[in-house]
């Protein structure tokens, strides 16, 4: 959940708190994503995780009409450095339906890499309907390809698989999207967002948002990158408890502007924060809640 600091994006402050309280440890994975880990061994009936971040953006430099050549792409990838981002991954793999779609749009190397990927971004936006709750978080790309509808995660997975077929390293980006008041984007404003980044000569990683047919800009707040969603889920964990208890999950996301002071005056971000629960759950409360949940099922 901690935004990255790279390019024109700079993380100024970050705080992560849990209720019940826990000691949160952090480490950086091999992709440069900051991972926070905590454990709550005591009995509890509710877990709340709150993350708050202040991020500063500098407008990205405008992209030229063309960027590099296919020969430069092949030279860049010849060393094997980008092997993982050129080959299939769990959610971005070649399937017969993907092959049919590639044929339908005439996928192939165009005049230059940037123009080709921009055209693919437009094709994805035009040919797929943005439809919330039409797929699941673990849906394979064939569900979106078969119905031609899905959410940002599906758009990103299909596009990653196609860009890799062109021989261009491509990765999945998980983050947030700042929504302008003009309603110019069609993704949900109360959820996380996903887009892709392609490794191009002369500019390194360039972001493309196939859901909204745009180049990723200062409204795209990158949190984590990986081969696909498998590498970057916002939360992952294990629950141990009574099997009869129903688990309900709710998520709320709020992205907005702030009138913060100059970045040079900003404090270093907090690696973790934690607050105490109001009081521990009693055995009687836990038993009553279990009975209520069983009656609702």
Protein Blocks (a to p, Z undefined) as FASTA:
>chain_A
ZZcdehjbccfbdcddddddddddddddfkopacdddddfbgcfbdcddddddddddddd
dddfbecjfklmmmmmmnommmmmmcccfklccdfklmmmmmmnopacdfbfklmmmmmm
mmmmmmpccdehkacfklcfklmmmnopacfklmmmmmmmmmmmnopacddddddddddf
klpacbdfkbccdddddddehklpadddfknopaddfklccfbdcfblmlmgfbdcdddd
dfkbccdddddddddddddddfklpccddfbdcdddfbdcdfklmmmmmmmmmmmZZ
